[in-house]
């Protein structure tokens, strides 16, 4: 049935769009985590230098 075919095509397209958005969000999240790790490491190193 043609209506169902169009519907399933739209569902597939939307599904791909959602996956793309999720991948983009995951990438941004990973970048934030990485920046936080760098900041924490730098903070720890600067605190060690203060202790000396």
Buried (B, 14 or more C-beta within 10 A) or exposed (E): EEEEEEEEEEEEEEEEEEEEEEEEEEEEEEEEEEEEEEEEEEEEEEEEEEEE
